Amino acid sequence: MSEIHLKITGMTCEHCVRAVTKALESVPGVEHTDVTLEPGEAVVRGKAEISALIAAVKEEGYEAEVRG
């Protein structure tokens, strides 16, 4: 199981956090997701494709990129 750190931009409230969490957890291979409003980050555990994670976040109206 791997851990992917994503920077999420565009979240302004807890509703946003829930929307991003739900979107990420819908991606095949995701086992656990921890999304925080500050500093705007998601930690995803599992074997999901990074491109699928970013696409799921963008579909909800937010931006995502891999943290280095």
Contacts in CASP RR format, 6 or more apart in sequence:
PFRMAT RR
TARGET T0000
AUTHOR 0000-0000-0000
METHOD contacts of the structure
MODEL  1
MSEIHLKITGMTCEHCVRAVTKALESVPGVEHTDVTLEPGEAVVRGKAEI
SALIAAVKEEGYEAEVRG
1 31 0 8 1.000
1 45 0 8 1.000
1 46 0 8 1.000
1 47 0 8 1.000
2 45 0 8 1.000
2 46 0 8 1.000
2 47 0 8 1.000
3 43 0 8 1.000
3 44 0 8 1.000
3 45 0 8 1.000
3 46 0 8 1.000
4 43 0 8 1.000
4 44 0 8 1.000
4 45 0 8 1.000
4 46 0 8 1.000
4 48 0 8 1.000
4 50 0 8 1.000
4 53 0 8 1.000
4 66 0 8 1.000
5 41 0 8 1.000
5 42 0 8 1.000
5 43 0 8 1.000
5 44 0 8 1.000
5 66 0 8 1.000
5 67 0 8 1.000
5 68 0 8 1.000
6 41 0 8 1.000
6 42 0 8 1.000
6 43 0 8 1.000
6 44 0 8 1.000
6 53 0 8 1.000
6 54 0 8 1.000
6 57 0 8 1.000
6 64 0 8 1.000
6 65 0 8 1.000
6 66 0 8 1.000
6 67 0 8 1.000
7 40 0 8 1.000
7 41 0 8 1.000
7 64 0 8 1.000
7 65 0 8 1.000
7 66 0 8 1.000
7 67 0 8 1.000
8 20 0 8 1.000
8 35 0 8 1.000
8 40 0 8 1.000
8 41 0 8 1.000
8 42 0 8 1.000
8 57 0 8 1.000
8 62 0 8 1.000
8 63 0 8 1.000
8 64 0 8 1.000
9 40 0 8 1.000
9 62 0 8 1.000
9 63 0 8 1.000
9 64 0 8 1.000
10 16 0 8 1.000
10 61 0 8 1.000
10 62 0 8 1.000
10 63 0 8 1.000
11 17 0 8 1.000
11 20 0 8 1.000
11 35 0 8 1.000
11 37 0 8 1.000
11 40 0 8 1.000
11 62 0 8 1.000
12 37 0 8 1.000
13 37 0 8 1.000
14 37 0 8 1.000
16 37 0 8 1.000
16 62 0 8 1.000
17 35 0 8 1.000
17 36 0 8 1.000
17 37 0 8 1.000
19 60 0 8 1.000
19 62 0 8 1.000
20 35 0 8 1.000
20 42 0 8 1.000
20 57 0 8 1.000
20 60 0 8 1.000
20 62 0 8 1.000
21 33 0 8 1.000
21 35 0 8 1.000
21 42 0 8 1.000
23 56 0 8 1.000
23 57 0 8 1.000
23 59 0 8 1.000
23 60 0 8 1.000
24 30 0 8 1.000
24 33 0 8 1.000
24 35 0 8 1.000
24 42 0 8 1.000
24 44 0 8 1.000
24 53 0 8 1.000
24 56 0 8 1.000
24 57 0 8 1.000
25 33 0 8 1.000
26 56 0 8 1.000
27 48 0 8 1.000
27 49 0 8 1.000
27 52 0 8 1.000
27 53 0 8 1.000
27 56 0 8 1.000
28 48 0 8 1.000
28 52 0 8 1.000
29 46 0 8 1.000
29 47 0 8 1.000
29 48 0 8 1.000
30 44 0 8 1.000
30 45 0 8 1.000
30 46 0 8 1.000
30 48 0 8 1.000
30 53 0 8 1.000
31 45 0 8 1.000
31 46 0 8 1.000
31 47 0 8 1.000
32 44 0 8 1.000
32 45 0 8 1.000
32 46 0 8 1.000
33 42 0 8 1.000
33 43 0 8 1.000
33 44 0 8 1.000
33 45 0 8 1.000
34 42 0 8 1.000
34 43 0 8 1.000
35 41 0 8 1.000
35 42 0 8 1.000
36 42 0 8 1.000
41 67 0 8 1.000
42 57 0 8 1.000
42 64 0 8 1.000
44 53 0 8 1.000
50 66 0 8 1.000
53 64 0 8 1.000
54 64 0 8 1.000
54 65 0 8 1.000
54 66 0 8 1.000
57 63 0 8 1.000
57 64 0 8 1.000
58 64 0 8 1.000
END
